[in-house]
């Protein structure tokens, strides 16, 4: 029997994601012996500073990858939006990208249904530069306060009245069953707020064990792989990180083309562009040239 260890952060969402992948692998081979190993990362330890101020790239990744490198684990499950576009490809492989959940951001409030309903001077919580820049473009009159912690911690802070509203990824809320825990949980249209690269998808990283890679590859979702590869290429080409002021979303259309929308903060200006193409190879790189 093949023994497999999944290295994971200890947050509810990280554990849900790892348990989900464990269940999917057991569907492929019920004989597998799969265990989870909880790892505390830098991003988990530093909760009193905005993510962008403590380095951004790889804050929730390095210690998890160390477990793969030293042989204590073979698999790590990441929210793909938090997985750096530059990683150690000599020792690790992004072996599978799972079928995408809802890519949208969500506006959460006990008092107001939408961003438009917020009174002037309302306090909105988010730790994402990407969300801040797009929110400020819609509502320059609101006050943005940093919001750190796990999903349940952030919702608790909202309920305590520390914020009038907060913005979180819809995928995580759905996975944890939190959409009904706040009076208003309104999805934000992607024309209003473009998501982060890879948002809604899980990336399964493995060591270079051929047997493990062959198993994990069966969880790869072709359409999601195409779309998120375009998004990751775009961010890599512009030399930006997971927590940079950029949003990008690629979507397959019914006619077989792909539509890509992106937003980037250049100086004080928000630049938005869109492209539709039937050529997927290198599209993220090509599209990034329009933002240089």
C-alpha positions in Angstrom: 0.0 0.0 0.0 1.3 3.4 -1.0 1.6 5.8 2.0 1.1 9.5 1.2 1.4 12.5 3.5 -0.2 15.8 2.5 1.5 18.8 4.1 -1.0 21.5 5.0 -1.5 24.7 6.9 -3.8 24.3 10.0 -6.5 26.8 9.0 -10.0 25.5 8.5 -9.9 26.3 4.8 -6.4 24.7 4.3 -7.6 21.6 6.1 -10.8 21.5 4.1 -8.8 21.7 0.9 -6.4 18.9 1.9 -9.2 16.7 3.1 -11.0 17.3 -0.2 -8.0 16.2 -2.2 -7.4 13.2 0.1 -11.0 12.1 -0.6 -10.6 12.5 -4.3 -7.4 10.5 -4.3 -9.1 7.7 -2.3 -11.8 7.6 -5.0 -9.0 6.8 -7.5 -7.4 4.2 -5.2 -9.2 3.2 -2.0 -6.1 1.3 -0.9 -4.0 4.4 -0.3 -2.9 5.3 3.2 -3.2 9.1 3.2 -2.4 11.3 6.3 -2.3 15.0 6.8 0.7 16.8 8.4 0.0 20.3 9.7 2.6 23.0 9.1 2.8 26.5 10.6 4.0 29.0 7.9 5.4 32.5 8.1 2.1 34.0 6.9 0.3 32.2 9.8 2.7 33.6 12.4 2.7 37.3 11.4 -0.8 38.6 11.8 -0.2 42.2 12.7 1.0 43.5 9.3 -0.5 43.7 5.8 0.6 40.8 3.6 2.3 43.2 1.1 4.5 44.6 3.9 6.0 41.2 4.9 7.1 40.0 1.5 4.0 38.8 -0.3 5.5 35.9 -2.3 5.4 32.5 -0.7 4.3 33.5 2.7 2.1 30.4 3.1 4.3 28.1 1.0 7.9 27.8 2.1 7.5 25.7 5.3 5.1 23.5 3.5 7.6 22.9 0.6 10.3 22.2 3.2 8.2 19.1 4.2 8.2 17.9 0.6 11.9 18.6 0.2 12.9 16.7 3.3 10.7 13.7 2.5 8.2 14.1 5.3 5.4 14.7 2.8 4.8 14.1 -0.9 1.9 16.4 -1.6 0.9 20.0 -0.8 -2.5 21.5 -1.6 -2.6 25.3 -2.2 -5.2 27.9 -3.0 -3.7 28.5 -6.5 -4.1 32.3 -6.1 -1.5 32.1 -3.2 0.9 29.8 -5.1 3.8 31.9 -6.5 4.3 32.0 -10.3 8.0 31.4 -9.7 8.7 28.2 -7.8 11.5 25.6 -7.5 10.7 23.5 -10.6 13.8 21.4 -10.1 12.4 19.8 -6.9 8.6 20.4 -7.2 5.9 20.1 -9.7 2.5 21.8 -10.0 1.0 18.4 -11.0 -2.7 19.2 -10.9 -5.0 22.2 -11.0 -8.5 21.2 -9.9 -11.8 22.3 -11.5 -12.5 25.8 -10.5 -15.0 27.0 -8.0 -16.7 30.4 -8.2 -14.0 32.9 -9.1 -15.8 36.0 -7.7 -15.1 38.1 -4.7 -17.9 38.5 -2.1 -19.1 41.5 -0.3 -20.1 40.6 3.3 -22.0 42.8 5.7 -24.5 42.6 8.5 -26.0 46.0 7.5 -25.6 46.6 3.7 -26.4 44.4 0.7 -23.9 45.8 -1.8 -20.9 48.1 -2.2 -23.2 50.8 -3.6 -25.3 50.7 -0.4 -22.4 51.7 1.9 -22.7 55.1 3.4 -19.9 57.6 3.0 -17.0 56.9 5.4 -18.0 53.2 5.9 -15.1 50.9 7.1 -14.3 48.0 4.7 -11.9 45.3 5.7 -9.5 43.6 3.2 -5.8 42.7 3.1 -5.7 42.6 -0.7 -4.1 45.5 -2.7 -6.0 44.2 -5.7 -9.3 44.5 -3.9 -8.4 47.9 -2.4 -7.5 49.5 -5.7 -10.7 48.3 -7.4 -12.9 49.2 -4.4 -11.4 52.7 -4.3 -12.2 53.1 -8.0 -15.9 52.4 -7.3 -16.1 54.0 -3.8 -13.3 56.5 -3.1 -15.3 57.7 -0.1 -15.0 54.6 2.0 -12.3 53.8 4.5 -10.3 50.6 4.0 -8.8 48.9 7.0 -6.4 45.9 6.9 -8.0 42.6 7.6 -5.9 39.5 8.5 -6.7 36.1 9.9 -8.5 33.0 8.8 -11.9 33.1 7.1 -13.8 32.5 10.4 -11.6 35.1 12.2 -12.4 37.7 9.6 -16.1 37.0 9.8 -16.0 37.2 13.6 -14.3 40.6 13.3 -17.1 41.8 11.0 -19.8 40.5 13.4 -18.1 42.3 16.3 -18.6 45.6 14.4 -14.9 46.3 13.7 -15.9 46.7 10.0 -19.1 47.8 8.2 -18.2 45.2 5.5 -15.4 42.9 4.4 -14.5 41.3 1.1 -13.5 37.7 0.8 -13.1 35.1 -2.0 -16.4 33.3 -2.7 -14.8 29.9 -3.2 -13.5 29.7 0.3 -16.8 30.8 1.8 -18.6 28.1 -0.2 -16.2 25.4 0.7 -16.5 26.2 4.4 -20.3 26.7 4.3 -20.0 30.3 5.5 -22.2 32.0 2.9 -25.2 31.8 5.2 -23.4 33.0 8.3 -23.6 36.7 7.5 -26.8 38.6 6.7 -25.6 39.8 3.3 -23.0 37.8 1.2 -23.3 39.4 -2.2 -21.1 38.1 -5.1 -19.3 41.0 -6.8 -19.5 41.0 -10.6 -16.1 40.4 -12.3 -16.8 43.5 -14.4 -16.6 45.5 -11.1 -13.9 43.5 -9.4 -11.6 41.3 -11.4 -10.3 38.3 -9.2 -6.8 37.3 -8.5 -4.9 34.9 -10.8 -6.0 31.3 -10.1 -8.8 32.3 -7.7 -11.2 29.5 -7.0 -8.8 26.7 -8.1 -6.6 24.4 -6.0 -3.1 23.7 -7.0 -1.6 20.4 -6.1 2.1 20.5 -5.7 4.1 17.3 -5.5 7.7 16.2 -5.1 9.3 14.5 -8.1 8.1 10.9 -7.1 6.9 9.6 -10.5 4.3 7.3 -8.8 2.8 10.2 -6.8 2.8 12.5 -9.9 1.0 9.9 -12.0 -1.7 9.5 -9.3 -2.2 13.3 -8.7 -2.3 14.1 -12.5 -5.7 12.4 -12.6 -7.1 15.3 -10.7 -6.0 17.9 -13.3 -8.9 19.8 -15.0 -8.0 20.7 -18.5 -10.1 23.9 -18.9 -9.0 25.2 -15.5 -5.4 24.4 -16.4 -5.6 26.4 -19.6 -7.3 29.5 -18.0 -5.1 29.6 -14.9 -1.9 29.1 -17.0 -2.8 32.2 -19.0 -3.4 34.1 -15.8 -0.1 32.9 -14.2 1.8 33.7 -17.4 0.5 37.2 -17.4 1.5 37.9 -13.8 4.9 36.2 -14.3 5.6 38.3 -17.5 4.9 41.5 -15.6 7.1 40.3 -12.8 4.4 40.6 -10.2 3.6 38.4 -7.2 0.5 36.9 -5.6 -0.2 40.0 -3.6 0.5 42.6 -6.3 -2.0 45.3 -7.5 -3.3 43.1 -10.4 -6.4 41.2 -11.2 -6.8 38.8 -14.1 -9.5 36.3 -15.2 -9.5 34.0 -18.1 -12.7 32.2 -19.2 -13.5 29.6 -21.9 -16.3 30.7 -24.1 -18.9 28.5 -25.7 -17.4 29.1 -29.2 -14.0 27.7 -28.1 -12.3 31.0 -27.6 -11.0 32.3 -24.3 -11.7 35.8 -22.9 -9.2 37.4 -20.7 -9.9 40.5 -18.5 -7.2 42.2 -16.5 -6.7 45.2 -14.3 -3.4 46.7 -13.2 -2.5 49.7 -11.0 0.1 51.8 -12.9 1.1 54.8 -10.8 -2.2 56.3 -9.8 -4.1 54.9 -12.8 -6.2 51.7 -13.0 -5.6 50.2 -16.4 -8.3 47.7 -17.6 -8.1 45.7 -20.8 -9.7 42.6 -22.4 -8.7 40.2 -25.1 -10.5 37.3 -26.9 -8.4 34.7 -28.7 -8.5 31.1 -29.9 -4.7 30.8 -29.4 -4.1 29.8 -25.8 -0.4 29.1 -26.0 1.5 32.1 -24.6 -1.6 34.2 -24.5 -0.9 35.5 -21.0 2.6 36.6 -22.1 1.2 38.3 -25.2 -1.6 40.1 -23.3 0.9 41.3 -20.7 2.8 43.2 -23.4 -0.3 45.5 -23.6 0.3 46.6 -20.0 4.0 47.4 -20.3 
